[in-house]
Amino acid sequence: MRGPASAFCDSLASRRFLTRVSIGAVPAPEGDPEKPLPLQFELPRQEVGAPAAPLLHVAPTVRLRALAKRASWILSAVLAAAIALFYGVLPWYIRRACVDEAEAHGLILEIDGVEVGFRGFRLVGVRAAAVDIPQASLLARDVSVVASGLQPQTLTAHGLELSLNGDFRTIAAAVAKWRASSHGGQNGAWAPESLLVDGARVVWQRPIGENARAEAGGVHLDAVWRDRSLVVRAGSDNVAIAVPQGTLGPWRVDVERSPGTFRVRVVLDPGVPDACTILAFGDAEAITSVDVVVPRSPLLRLGVPPQLFGIVQELQVDSTIHYARRSPHRIEVTAKGGIFGLQAQGLKTGTDILWDVVASGDPQEGADAKPAQLAVGPLVGPLRGTFRTFDDGFRLDLAWRSAALPCAALDVPVRSRQLSEIAHQFRKFAEAASAARSSGTVAASGMLAFDSRDLAATTLTFVPEVKCPR
């Protein structure tokens, strides 16, 4: 059994245990021994100027910053390499690929520079020629290419100029030879999906004769390859042909071509686009039909200088012509019209010439112009000749001689109002020429030679034959 002394010892030991929360002895309270001892808390001392205690987890933070800095350097190096590849190596590769692809198809291609973009690239200073087509060359200020990968999809050419030298037959034969060759463009697999040209210029030397030159400005062309077949739409409102006798044009020309067919429309008077037109259709072999509609108009308004036919005065013309190719060996031609105000040698006042022609036959051997009639004032007679077609044009050879008109028909006073203007001029011509009085007739003859392949060789003659007594 524990006594009071044991209980007191236990109580004292318990108090000392609870009060020892700091290092060092705590003096016993004076007075009442039962009074609780005061609690003492001693915080760690920090001397002024002493270094701060190191923070926890410093080493992991330093490692993360180092990794981020290293990653930024790697990304910068990769970006610099990508830029160098994009603007340095890639243009060189594109130029090399274009030149090699052109060479594989028999083309000589030169490129001054390549600019690469996100949707494609742009070729600057482009010059091209074909080994098999020495008569043609091309240059362009720049060509924009929209590509899928490095495969061209759409080409847009700016500042393009096409130069041709030679007649149509020679150039067409060279193009056909190139397309038929093993490296030619006959399958179209190498071509882009579309080609757009705007504001181009075409210069063609010797298209219809040694001294002729054709030029077209502001040419627009839209070409699309569909299933390896070419569809083309092109046009220019400033087409002119220069020959030694003068300049033909300017005309507006529109061309449409699709597999197996083509259409050409020529506007002779661009100021009135639907009035004076030539419309031609064809297939893969030849022109199948031509329609010419010219209401009475001044010849100059049609872009045809009278000097081309050796005529100095102004003329007016009216014509309707239809040409149809029924088969390779048969064509049909009908033509009606007139020339108004023609002044022949020896006649001071102009006269009118009217014609009505039907021709048919083999175009290679020459379709005969019959029946055909030509009237020069009061003089009327049959028109004979041939019409021949070629791959690059046509030729027309005509001869005419009127029936003799009795002098009695003109035997009226010169100042008489009953005398027609042409009869009056024939009478004056007879007086001036001192014609023989025995025959007593008036007649005339003429010839026309026209070759569309050589306009400079065009000849037109008209010879009046007046034999009336004074």
C-alpha positions as a Markdown table, in Angstrom:
| # | Residue | x | y | z |
|---|---|---|---|---|
| 1 | Met | 0.0 | 0.0 | 0.0 |
| 2 | Arg | 1.4 | 3.3 | -1.1 |
| 3 | Gly | 1.6 | 6.2 | 1.4 |
| 4 | Pro | 1.5 | 9.9 | 1.1 |
| 5 | Ala | 5.2 | 10.1 | 0.5 |
| 6 | Ser | 5.0 | 7.9 | -2.6 |
| 7 | Ala | 2.1 | 10.0 | -4.1 |
| 8 | Phe | 4.0 | 13.2 | -3.6 |
| 9 | Cys | 7.1 | 11.8 | -5.3 |
| 10 | Asp | 4.9 | 10.7 | -8.3 |
| 11 | Ser | 3.3 | 14.1 | -8.6 |
| 12 | Leu | 6.7 | 15.9 | -8.5 |
| 13 | Ala | 8.1 | 13.6 | -11.2 |
| 14 | Ser | 5.1 | 14.3 | -13.4 |
| 15 | Arg | 5.5 | 18.0 | -13.1 |
| 16 | Arg | 9.2 | 17.9 | -14.0 |
| 17 | Phe | 8.5 | 15.8 | -17.1 |
| 18 | Leu | 5.8 | 18.2 | -18.4 |
| 19 | Thr | 7.8 | 21.3 | -17.9 |
| 20 | Arg | 11.0 | 20.1 | -19.6 |
| 21 | Val | 10.3 | 21.3 | -23.1 |
| 22 | Ser | 13.5 | 23.2 | -23.5 |
| 23 | Ile | 17.1 | 22.6 | -22.9 |
| 24 | Gly | 18.4 | 23.8 | -19.6 |
| 25 | Ala | 17.2 | 23.7 | -15.9 |
| 26 | Val | 14.2 | 25.6 | -14.8 |
| 27 | Pro | 14.3 | 26.9 | -11.1 |
| 28 | Ala | 11.5 | 25.8 | -8.8 |
| 29 | Pro | 9.0 | 28.4 | -8.1 |
| 30 | Glu | 9.3 | 30.1 | -4.8 |
| 31 | Gly | 6.6 | 30.0 | -2.3 |
| 32 | Asp | 3.8 | 27.4 | -3.0 |
| 33 | Pro | 5.4 | 24.1 | -4.0 |
| 34 | Glu | 2.1 | 23.1 | -5.6 |
| 35 | Lys | 2.1 | 26.0 | -8.1 |
| 36 | Pro | 2.7 | 24.8 | -11.7 |
| 37 | Leu | 6.1 | 25.4 | -13.2 |
| 38 | Pro | 6.1 | 28.0 | -16.0 |
| 39 | Leu | 6.6 | 26.8 | -19.6 |
| 40 | Gln | 9.7 | 28.1 | -21.5 |
| 41 | Phe | 10.1 | 28.0 | -25.3 |
| 42 | Glu | 13.4 | 28.7 | -26.8 |
| 43 | Leu | 13.5 | 29.3 | -30.6 |
| 44 | Pro | 16.7 | 28.8 | -32.6 |
| 45 | Arg | 18.9 | 31.9 | -32.6 |
| 46 | Gln | 20.0 | 33.5 | -35.9 |
| 47 | Glu | 22.9 | 35.8 | -35.8 |
| 48 | Val | 22.7 | 39.0 | -37.9 |
| 49 | Gly | 24.6 | 38.6 | -41.1 |
| 50 | Ala | 24.7 | 34.9 | -40.9 |
| 51 | Pro | 23.9 | 33.0 | -44.3 |
| 52 | Ala | 20.4 | 31.8 | -44.7 |
| 53 | Ala | 19.7 | 28.2 | -44.4 |
| 54 | Pro | 19.6 | 26.4 | -47.8 |
| 55 | Leu | 16.1 | 25.8 | -49.2 |
| 56 | Leu | 14.8 | 22.3 | -49.8 |
| 57 | His | 14.5 | 20.9 | -53.4 |
| 58 | Val | 17.0 | 23.3 | -55.0 |
| 59 | Ala | 18.8 | 20.7 | -57.1 |
| 60 | Pro | 15.7 | 19.5 | -59.1 |
| 61 | Thr | 14.8 | 23.1 | -60.1 |
| 62 | Val | 18.3 | 23.7 | -61.5 |
| 63 | Arg | 18.0 | 20.5 | -63.6 |
| 64 | Leu | 14.7 | 21.6 | -65.1 |
| 65 | Arg | 16.0 | 25.0 | -66.1 |
| 66 | Ala | 19.0 | 23.4 | -67.7 |
| 67 | Leu | 16.9 | 21.0 | -69.7 |
| 68 | Ala | 14.6 | 23.8 | -70.9 |
| 69 | Lys | 17.6 | 25.9 | -72.1 |
| 70 | Arg | 19.1 | 22.9 | -73.9 |
| 71 | Ala | 15.7 | 22.2 | -75.6 |
| 72 | Ser | 15.4 | 25.8 | -76.8 |
| 73 | Trp | 18.9 | 25.6 | -78.3 |
| 74 | Ile | 17.9 | 22.3 | -80.1 |
| 75 | Leu | 14.7 | 23.9 | -81.4 |
| 76 | Ser | 16.5 | 26.9 | -82.6 |
| 77 | Ala | 19.0 | 24.8 | -84.5 |
| 78 | Val | 16.2 | 22.7 | -86.0 |
| 79 | Leu | 14.4 | 25.8 | -87.1 |
| 80 | Ala | 17.5 | 27.3 | -88.6 |
| 81 | Ala | 18.2 | 24.1 | -90.5 |
| 82 | Ala | 14.6 | 24.1 | -91.7 |
| 83 | Ile | 14.9 | 27.7 | -92.9 |
| 84 | Ala | 18.1 | 26.9 | -94.7 |
| 85 | Leu | 16.5 | 23.9 | -96.3 |
| 86 | Phe | 13.4 | 25.9 | -97.3 |
| 87 | Tyr | 15.1 | 28.9 | -98.7 |
| 88 | Gly | 18.4 | 27.5 | -99.8 |
| 89 | Val | 18.4 | 23.8 | -100.7 |
| 90 | Leu | 14.7 | 23.5 | -101.8 |
| 91 | Pro | 14.9 | 26.3 | -104.5 |
| 92 | Trp | 18.0 | 24.6 | -105.9 |
| 93 | Tyr | 16.3 | 21.2 | -105.9 |
| 94 | Ile | 13.1 | 22.6 | -107.6 |
| 95 | Arg | 15.1 | 24.3 | -110.3 |
| 96 | Arg | 17.1 | 21.1 | -110.9 |
| 97 | Ala | 13.9 | 19.0 | -111.0 |
| 98 | Cys | 12.2 | 21.3 | -113.5 |
| 99 | Val | 15.2 | 21.4 | -115.8 |
| 100 | Asp | 15.6 | 17.6 | -115.7 |
| 101 | Glu | 11.9 | 17.0 | -116.3 |
| 102 | Ala | 12.0 | 19.4 | -119.3 |
| 103 | Glu | 15.1 | 17.8 | -120.7 |
| 104 | Ala | 13.4 | 14.4 | -120.5 |
| 105 | His | 10.7 | 15.7 | -122.8 |
| 106 | Gly | 13.1 | 17.3 | -125.3 |
| 107 | Leu | 12.8 | 20.9 | -123.9 |
| 108 | Ile | 15.6 | 23.3 | -123.1 |
| 109 | Leu | 14.6 | 25.2 | -119.9 |
| 110 | Glu | 16.5 | 28.0 | -118.2 |
| 111 | Ile | 15.4 | 29.5 | -114.9 |
| 112 | Asp | 17.1 | 32.6 | -113.3 |
| 113 | Gly | 15.6 | 32.0 | -109.8 |
| 114 | Val | 13.2 | 30.2 | -107.7 |
| 115 | Glu | 11.1 | 31.6 | -104.8 |
| 116 | Val | 9.4 | 29.1 | -102.5 |
| 117 | Gly | 6.1 | 29.8 | -100.7 |
| 118 | Phe | 3.8 | 27.7 | -98.5 |
| 119 | Arg | 1.4 | 26.9 | -101.4 |
| 120 | Gly | 4.0 | 26.4 | -104.1 |
| 121 | Phe | 6.8 | 28.2 | -105.8 |
| 122 | Arg | 7.6 | 30.9 | -108.4 |
| 123 | Leu | 10.0 | 30.6 | -111.3 |
| 124 | Val | 11.6 | 33.9 | -112.2 |
| 125 | Gly | 13.2 | 34.6 | -115.6 |
| 126 | Val | 12.0 | 31.5 | -117.6 |
| 127 | Arg | 13.2 | 30.7 | -121.1 |
| 128 | Ala | 12.2 | 27.6 | -123.0 |
| 129 | Ala | 12.7 | 26.0 | -126.4 |
| 130 | Ala | 12.2 | 22.6 | -128.0 |
| 131 | Val | 15.0 | 20.7 | -129.8 |
| 132 | Asp | 12.4 | 19.3 | -132.3 |
| 133 | Ile | 10.7 | 22.7 | -132.8 |
| 134 | Pro | 13.5 | 25.2 | -133.6 |
| 135 | Gln | 10.9 | 27.6 | -135.0 |
| 136 | Ala | 9.5 | 28.4 | -131.6 |
| 137 | Ser | 10.8 | 29.9 | -128.3 |
| 138 | Leu | 9.2 | 31.2 | -125.2 |
| 139 | Leu | 10.2 | 33.5 | -122.3 |
| 140 | Ala | 8.3 | 34.6 | -119.3 |
| 141 | Arg | 8.9 | 37.2 | -116.6 |
| 142 | Asp | 7.7 | 34.7 | -113.9 |
| 143 | Val | 5.6 | 31.6 | -113.6 |
| 144 | Ser | 3.7 | 30.9 | -110.4 |
| 145 | Val | 3.2 | 27.3 | -109.6 |
| 146 | Val | 0.6 | 25.9 | -107.2 |
| 147 | Ala | 1.9 | 22.4 | -106.3 |
| 148 | Ser | 0.8 | 19.3 | -104.4 |
| 149 | Gly | 4.1 | 18.3 | -102.9 |
| 150 | Leu | 6.5 | 19.0 | -105.8 |
| 151 | Gln | 4.0 | 18.0 | -108.5 |
| 152 | Pro | 2.7 | 21.1 | -110.3 |
| 153 | Gln | -1.1 | 21.6 | -110.3 |
| 154 | Thr | -1.7 | 25.1 | -111.6 |
| 155 | Leu | 0.7 | 27.3 | -113.6 |
| 156 | Thr | 0.1 | 31.1 | -114.0 |
| 157 | Ala | 2.5 | 32.9 | -116.4 |
| 158 | His | 3.1 | 36.6 | -116.4 |
| 159 | Gly | 4.9 | 38.7 | -119.0 |
| 160 | Leu | 5.0 | 35.8 | -121.4 |
| 161 | Glu | 6.2 | 36.2 | -125.0 |
| 162 | Leu | 6.0 | 33.4 | -127.6 |
| 163 | Ser | 8.1 | 33.8 | -130.8 |
| 164 | Leu | 7.4 | 31.7 | -133.9 |
| 165 | Asn | 9.2 | 31.7 | -137.2 |
| 166 | Gly | 8.0 | 30.0 | -140.3 |
| 167 | Asp | 4.7 | 29.1 | -142.0 |
| 168 | Phe | 2.0 | 27.1 | -140.3 |
| 169 | Arg | 2.7 | 23.9 | -142.2 |
| 170 | Thr | 6.3 | 23.8 | -141.1 |
| 171 | Ile | 5.6 | 24.5 | -137.5 |
| 172 | Ala | 2.7 | 22.1 | -137.3 |
| 173 | Ala | 4.9 | 19.3 | -138.8 |
| 174 | Ala | 7.6 | 20.0 | -136.2 |
| 175 | Val | 5.1 | 19.9 | -133.3 |
| 176 | Ala | 3.6 | 16.6 | -134.6 |
| 177 | Lys | 7.1 | 15.2 | -134.8 |
| 178 | Trp | 7.9 | 16.1 | -131.2 |
| 179 | Arg | 4.6 | 14.7 | -130.0 |
| 180 | Ala | 5.2 | 11.4 | -131.8 |
| 181 | Ser | 8.7 | 11.0 | -130.4 |
| 182 | Ser | 9.5 | 8.9 | -127.3 |
| 183 | His | 10.2 | 12.0 | -125.3 |
| 184 | Gly | 7.3 | 14.1 | -126.6 |
| 185 | Gly | 4.2 | 15.3 | -124.7 |
| 186 | Gln | 1.7 | 13.0 | -126.3 |
| 187 | Asn | 0.3 | 11.5 | -123.1 |
| 188 | Gly | 0.2 | 14.6 | -121.0 |
| 189 | Ala | 1.1 | 12.8 | -117.8 |
| 190 | Trp | 3.9 | 15.3 | -117.1 |
| 191 | Ala | 1.7 | 18.4 | -117.6 |
| 192 | Pro | 0.0 | 20.3 | -114.8 |
| 193 | Glu | -3.8 | 20.3 | -114.4 |
| 194 | Ser | -4.2 | 23.9 | -115.7 |
| 195 | Leu | -2.2 | 26.7 | -117.3 |
| 196 | Leu | -3.3 | 30.4 | -117.1 |
| 197 | Val | -1.7 | 33.1 | -119.2 |
| 198 | Asp | -2.8 | 36.7 | -119.2 |
| 199 | Gly | -1.5 | 39.7 | -121.0 |
| 200 | Ala | 0.9 | 37.7 | -123.2 |
| 201 | Arg | 2.4 | 38.6 | -126.6 |
| 202 | Val | 2.8 | 36.5 | -129.7 |
| 203 | Val | 5.1 | 37.4 | -132.5 |
| 204 | Trp | 5.0 | 35.3 | -135.6 |
| 205 | Gln | 7.5 | 35.9 | -138.4 |
| 206 | Arg | 6.7 | 34.7 | -142.0 |
| 207 | Pro | 3.3 | 33.1 | -141.2 |
| 208 | Ile | 1.9 | 33.9 | -144.7 |
| 209 | Gly | 4.9 | 34.9 | -146.8 |
| 210 | Glu | 8.5 | 35.8 | -146.5 |
| 211 | Asn | 7.8 | 39.4 | -145.7 |
| 212 | Ala | 4.8 | 39.0 | -143.4 |
| 213 | Arg | 4.7 | 39.4 | -139.7 |
| 214 | Ala | 1.8 | 38.6 | -137.4 |
| 215 | Glu | 1.5 | 40.0 | -133.9 |
| 216 | Ala | -1.1 | 39.5 | -131.1 |
| 217 | Gly | -1.1 | 41.6 | -127.9 |
| 218 | Gly | -3.0 | 41.1 | -124.6 |
| 219 | Val | -3.4 | 37.4 | -125.2 |
| 220 | His | -5.4 | 35.5 | -122.6 |
| 221 | Leu | -5.1 | 31.7 | -122.5 |
| 222 | Asp | -6.7 | 29.1 | -120.2 |
| 223 | Ala | -5.6 | 25.5 | -120.8 |
| 224 | Val | -6.9 | 22.5 | -118.8 |
| 225 | Trp | -5.7 | 18.9 | -119.0 |
| 226 | Arg | -8.7 | 16.6 | -118.4 |
| 227 | Asp | -8.0 | 12.8 | -118.5 |
| 228 | Arg | -4.8 | 13.6 | -120.4 |
| 229 | Ser | -6.7 | 15.6 | -123.0 |
| 230 | Leu | -6.2 | 19.3 | -123.6 |
| 231 | Val | -9.0 | 21.9 | -123.5 |
| 232 | Val | -7.9 | 25.4 | -124.5 |
| 233 | Arg | -9.6 | 28.8 | -124.6 |
| 234 | Ala | -7.6 | 31.7 | -125.9 |
| 235 | Gly | -8.2 | 35.2 | -127.3 |
| 236 | Ser | -6.8 | 38.5 | -128.2 |
| 237 | Asp | -8.4 | 41.8 | -129.2 |
| 238 | Asn | -5.3 | 43.1 | -131.0 |
| 239 | Val | -4.3 | 40.8 | -133.8 |
| 240 | Ala | -2.6 | 42.4 | -136.8 |
| 241 | Ile | -0.7 | 41.1 | -139.9 |
| 242 | Ala | 1.9 | 43.3 | -141.5 |
| 243 | Val | 2.8 | 42.8 | -145.2 |
| 244 | Pro | 4.7 | 45.1 | -147.6 |
| 245 | Gln | 1.5 | 46.6 | -149.0 |
| 246 | Gly | 0.1 | 47.5 | -145.6 |
| 247 | Thr | -1.2 | 46.2 | -142.2 |
| 248 | Leu | -4.2 | 44.0 | -141.8 |
| 249 | Gly | -6.2 | 44.4 | -138.6 |
| 250 | Pro | -6.4 | 44.9 | -135.8 |
| 251 | Trp | -8.9 | 42.1 | -135.3 |
| 252 | Arg | -10.3 | 40.2 | -132.3 |
| 253 | Val | -9.6 | 36.5 | -132.5 |
| 254 | Asp | -11.0 | 33.9 | -130.1 |
| 255 | Val | -10.0 | 30.2 | -130.2 |
| 256 | Glu | -11.6 | 27.2 | -128.4 |
| 257 | Arg | -10.2 | 23.7 | -128.6 |
| 258 | Ser | -11.3 | 20.5 | -127.1 |
| 259 | Pro | -10.6 | 16.8 | -128.0 |
| 260 | Gly | -11.7 | 16.3 | -131.6 |
| 261 | Thr | -13.1 | 19.8 | -132.3 |
| 262 | Phe | -12.1 | 23.5 | -132.4 |
| 263 | Arg | -13.8 | 26.8 | -133.0 |
| 264 | Val | -12.3 | 30.1 | -134.3 |
| 265 | Arg | -14.1 | 33.4 | -134.3 |
| 266 | Val | -12.6 | 36.5 | -135.9 |
| 267 | Val | -14.2 | 40.0 | -135.4 |
| 268 | Leu | -13.1 | 42.2 | -138.3 |
| 269 | Asp | -14.5 | 45.4 | -136.7 |
| 270 | Pro | -13.9 | 45.2 | -133.0 |
| 271 | Gly | -15.9 | 48.4 | -132.5 |
| 272 | Val | -19.0 | 46.4 | -133.6 |
| 273 | Pro | -18.2 | 42.9 | -132.3 |
| 274 | Asp | -21.3 | 41.1 | -133.6 |
| 275 | Ala | -21.5 | 42.7 | -137.1 |
| 276 | Cys | -18.6 | 41.6 | -139.2 |
| 277 | Thr | -17.4 | 38.2 | -138.3 |
| 278 | Ile | -15.7 | 35.0 | -139.6 |
| 279 | Leu | -16.7 | 31.8 | -137.8 |
| 280 | Ala | -14.9 | 28.6 | -138.4 |
| 281 | Phe | -15.4 | 25.1 | -137.1 |
| 282 | Gly | -13.2 | 22.0 | -137.4 |
| 283 | Asp | -12.4 | 18.5 | -136.2 |
| 284 | Ala | -9.1 | 16.7 | -135.6 |
| 285 | Glu | -8.4 | 16.6 | -139.3 |
| 286 | Ala | -9.4 | 19.8 | -141.0 |
| 287 | Ile | -11.7 | 22.9 | -141.1 |
| 288 | Thr | -15.2 | 21.6 | -141.7 |
| 289 | Ser | -17.2 | 24.9 | -142.1 |
| 290 | Val | -16.6 | 28.6 | -142.4 |
| 291 | Asp | -19.2 | 31.4 | -142.4 |
| 292 | Val | -18.4 | 35.0 | -143.3 |
| 293 | Val | -20.9 | 37.7 | -142.6 |
| 294 | Val | -20.0 | 41.3 | -143.6 |
| 295 | Pro | -22.8 | 43.9 | -144.0 |
| 296 | Arg | -21.9 | 46.8 | -146.1 |
| 297 | Ser | -18.9 | 48.5 | -144.4 |
| 298 | Pro | -15.9 | 50.6 | -145.3 |
| 299 | Leu | -13.0 | 48.3 | -146.1 |
| 300 | Leu | -10.7 | 50.1 | -143.7 |
| 301 | Arg | -13.1 | 49.5 | -140.9 |
| 302 | Leu | -12.6 | 45.8 | -141.6 |
| 303 | Gly | -8.9 | 46.1 | -141.2 |
| 304 | Val | -8.2 | 45.5 | -144.9 |
| 305 | Pro | -6.2 | 48.3 | -146.6 |
| 306 | Pro | -7.2 | 48.9 | -150.3 |
| 307 | Gln | -3.5 | 49.3 | -151.1 |
| 308 | Leu | -3.3 | 45.5 | -150.6 |
| 309 | Phe | -5.1 | 45.2 | -154.0 |
| 310 | Gly | -3.4 | 48.1 | -155.7 |
| 311 | Ile | -6.3 | 50.5 | -155.0 |
| 312 | Val | -5.9 | 53.9 | -153.6 |
| 313 | Gln | -9.5 | 55.1 | -153.0 |
| 314 | Glu | -11.8 | 54.2 | -150.2 |
| 315 | Leu | -14.1 | 51.2 | -150.8 |
| 316 | Gln | -17.0 | 49.6 | -149.2 |
| 317 | Val | -17.7 | 45.9 | -149.2 |
| 318 | Asp | -20.7 | 43.6 | -148.5 |
| 319 | Ser | -20.3 | 39.8 | -148.4 |
| 320 | Thr | -21.8 | 36.6 | -147.3 |
| 321 | Ile | -19.8 | 33.4 | -147.7 |
| 322 | His | -20.4 | 29.8 | -146.6 |
| 323 | Tyr | -17.9 | 27.0 | -146.9 |
| 324 | Ala | -18.6 | 23.3 | -146.1 |
| 325 | Arg | -16.4 | 20.3 | -146.2 |
| 326 | Arg | -18.6 | 17.3 | -147.1 |
| 327 | Ser | -15.8 | 14.8 | -147.3 |
| 328 | Pro | -12.0 | 14.9 | -147.8 |
| 329 | His | -12.6 | 15.1 | -151.5 |
| 330 | Arg | -15.6 | 17.3 | -151.8 |
| 331 | Ile | -16.3 | 20.9 | -150.7 |
| 332 | Glu | -19.1 | 23.3 | -151.4 |
| 333 | Val | -18.8 | 27.1 | -151.4 |
| 334 | Thr | -21.4 | 29.8 | -152.0 |
| 335 | Ala | -20.6 | 33.5 | -152.0 |
| 336 | Lys | -22.6 | 36.7 | -152.6 |
| 337 | Gly | -21.6 | 40.3 | -152.2 |
| 338 | Gly | -20.2 | 43.4 | -153.7 |
| 339 | Ile | -17.5 | 46.0 | -153.7 |
| 340 | Phe | -18.8 | 49.6 | -154.0 |
| 341 | Gly | -16.8 | 52.6 | -155.3 |
| 342 | Leu | -14.1 | 50.8 | -157.2 |
| 343 | Gln | -12.2 | 53.0 | -159.6 |
| 344 | Ala | -10.5 | 51.1 | -162.4 |
| 345 | Gln | -7.6 | 52.5 | -164.5 |
| 346 | Gly | -8.9 | 55.0 | -167.0 |
| 347 | Leu | -12.2 | 55.6 | -165.1 |
| 348 | Lys | -12.4 | 58.7 | -163.0 |
| 349 | Thr | -15.5 | 57.7 | -161.1 |
| 350 | Gly | -15.9 | 54.6 | -159.0 |
| 351 | Thr | -18.2 | 51.8 | -160.0 |
| 352 | Asp | -19.9 | 48.8 | -158.2 |
| 353 | Ile | -18.9 | 45.2 | -158.6 |
| 354 | Leu | -21.4 | 42.5 | -157.7 |
| 355 | Trp | -20.9 | 38.7 | -157.6 |
| 356 | Asp | -22.8 | 35.5 | -157.1 |
| 357 | Val | -20.6 | 32.4 | -157.0 |
| 358 | Val | -21.1 | 28.7 | -156.4 |
| 359 | Ala | -18.2 | 26.3 | -156.3 |
| 360 | Ser | -17.9 | 22.6 | -155.6 |
| 361 | Gly | -15.4 | 19.8 | -156.2 |
| 362 | Asp | -12.2 | 18.3 | -154.9 |
| 363 | Pro | -10.4 | 20.9 | -152.8 |
| 364 | Gln | -7.0 | 19.4 | -153.6 |
| 365 | Glu | -7.4 | 19.4 | -157.3 |
| 366 | Gly | -9.4 | 22.6 | -157.3 |
| 367 | Ala | -13.1 | 23.2 | -156.9 |
| 368 | Asp | -14.6 | 24.8 | -160.0 |
| 369 | Ala | -16.4 | 28.1 | -159.7 |
| 370 | Lys | -19.6 | 27.5 | -161.7 |
| 371 | Pro | -22.1 | 28.8 | -162.1 |
| 372 | Ala | -20.8 | 32.2 | -161.2 |
| 373 | Gln | -21.6 | 35.7 | -162.4 |
| 374 | Leu | -19.8 | 39.0 | -162.0 |
| 375 | Ala | -21.2 | 42.4 | -162.8 |
| 376 | Val | -19.1 | 45.6 | -163.2 |
| 377 | Gly | -21.6 | 48.4 | -163.6 |
| 378 | Pro | -23.6 | 47.5 | -166.8 |
| 379 | Leu | -21.0 | 44.9 | -167.8 |
| 380 | Val | -22.0 | 41.4 | -166.9 |
| 381 | Gly | -20.2 | 38.1 | -167.6 |
| 382 | Pro | -19.4 | 34.6 | -166.3 |
| 383 | Leu | -16.8 | 34.1 | -163.7 |
| 384 | Arg | -14.5 | 31.1 | -164.0 |
| 385 | Gly | -11.8 | 29.8 | -161.8 |
| 386 | Thr | -10.8 | 27.4 | -159.1 |
| 387 | Phe | -10.7 | 27.3 | -155.3 |
| 388 | Arg | -8.1 | 25.1 | -153.6 |
| 389 | Thr | -7.5 | 24.4 | -149.9 |
| 390 | Phe | -4.3 | 23.5 | -148.1 |
| 391 | Asp | -3.4 | 22.6 | -144.5 |
| 392 | Asp | -2.4 | 26.2 | -143.9 |
| 393 | Gly | -4.7 | 28.2 | -146.0 |
| 394 | Phe | -6.4 | 28.5 | -149.4 |
| 395 | Arg | -5.9 | 29.9 | -152.9 |
| 396 | Leu | -8.4 | 31.5 | -155.2 |
| 397 | Asp | -7.8 | 32.0 | -159.0 |
| 398 | Leu | -10.6 | 33.8 | -160.9 |
| 399 | Ala | -10.9 | 35.2 | -164.5 |
| 400 | Trp | -13.8 | 37.2 | -165.8 |
| 401 | Arg | -14.8 | 38.7 | -169.2 |
| 402 | Ser | -18.0 | 40.5 | -169.7 |
| 403 | Ala | -20.3 | 40.3 | -172.7 |
| 404 | Ala | -19.8 | 43.0 | -175.2 |
| 405 | Leu | -22.1 | 45.9 | -174.8 |
| 406 | Pro | -23.2 | 47.8 | -178.0 |
| 407 | Cys | -21.9 | 51.3 | -178.3 |
| 408 | Ala | -25.5 | 52.3 | -179.1 |
| 409 | Ala | -26.3 | 51.7 | -175.5 |
| 410 | Leu | -23.8 | 54.5 | -174.7 |
| 411 | Asp | -24.6 | 56.6 | -177.7 |
| 412 | Val | -26.2 | 59.5 | -175.8 |
| 413 | Pro | -24.9 | 62.9 | -175.1 |
| 414 | Val | -22.2 | 62.9 | -172.5 |
| 415 | Arg | -24.1 | 65.4 | -170.3 |
| 416 | Ser | -27.3 | 63.5 | -170.7 |
| 417 | Arg | -29.0 | 62.4 | -167.4 |
| 418 | Gln | -30.0 | 59.2 | -169.1 |
| 419 | Leu | -26.4 | 58.0 | -169.1 |
| 420 | Ser | -25.4 | 56.0 | -166.1 |
| 421 | Glu | -22.2 | 57.0 | -164.3 |
| 422 | Ile | -20.3 | 53.9 | -165.4 |
| 423 | Ala | -21.5 | 54.3 | -169.0 |
| 424 | His | -20.4 | 58.0 | -168.9 |
| 425 | Gln | -16.9 | 57.0 | -167.7 |
| 426 | Phe | -16.6 | 54.3 | -170.4 |
| 427 | Arg | -17.6 | 56.9 | -173.0 |
| 428 | Lys | -15.0 | 59.4 | -171.7 |
| 429 | Phe | -12.4 | 56.6 | -171.7 |
| 430 | Ala | -13.2 | 55.8 | -175.4 |
| 431 | Glu | -12.9 | 59.4 | -176.4 |
| 432 | Ala | -9.6 | 59.8 | -174.6 |
| 433 | Ala | -8.2 | 56.5 | -176.1 |
| 434 | Ser | -9.2 | 57.3 | -179.7 |
| 435 | Ala | -10.7 | 53.8 | -179.9 |
| 436 | Ala | -11.4 | 52.2 | -183.3 |
| 437 | Arg | -14.8 | 53.0 | -184.6 |
| 438 | Ser | -15.4 | 49.8 | -186.5 |
| 439 | Ser | -16.3 | 47.4 | -183.7 |
| 440 | Gly | -18.7 | 49.5 | -181.8 |
| 441 | Thr | -18.7 | 47.6 | -178.6 |
| 442 | Val | -17.7 | 48.0 | -175.0 |
| 443 | Ala | -16.4 | 45.1 | -172.8 |
| 444 | Ala | -14.0 | 44.5 | -169.9 |
| 445 | Ser | -12.0 | 41.7 | -168.4 |
| 446 | Gly | -10.3 | 41.1 | -165.1 |
| 447 | Met | -8.3 | 38.6 | -163.1 |
| 448 | Leu | -7.8 | 37.9 | -159.4 |
| 449 | Ala | -5.2 | 35.7 | -157.7 |
| 450 | Phe | -5.4 | 35.5 | -153.9 |
| 451 | Asp | -3.4 | 33.2 | -151.7 |
| 452 | Ser | -4.0 | 33.3 | -147.9 |
| 453 | Arg | -0.6 | 31.9 | -147.4 |
| 454 | Asp | 1.1 | 34.8 | -149.1 |
| 455 | Leu | -0.9 | 38.0 | -149.0 |
| 456 | Ala | 1.9 | 40.0 | -150.7 |
| 457 | Ala | 1.4 | 37.9 | -153.8 |
| 458 | Thr | -2.2 | 39.1 | -154.3 |
| 459 | Thr | -2.9 | 40.5 | -157.8 |
| 460 | Leu | -6.0 | 42.2 | -159.2 |
| 461 | Thr | -6.3 | 43.4 | -162.8 |
| 462 | Phe | -9.2 | 45.1 | -164.6 |
| 463 | Val | -9.0 | 46.0 | -168.3 |
| 464 | Pro | -11.8 | 47.9 | -170.1 |
| 465 | Glu | -12.1 | 47.4 | -173.8 |
| 466 | Val | -14.0 | 50.3 | -175.4 |
| 467 | Lys | -14.3 | 50.3 | -179.2 |
| 468 | Cys | -16.9 | 53.0 | -180.0 |
| 469 | Pro | -16.8 | 55.4 | -183.0 |
| 470 | Arg | -16.6 | 59.1 | -182.2 |
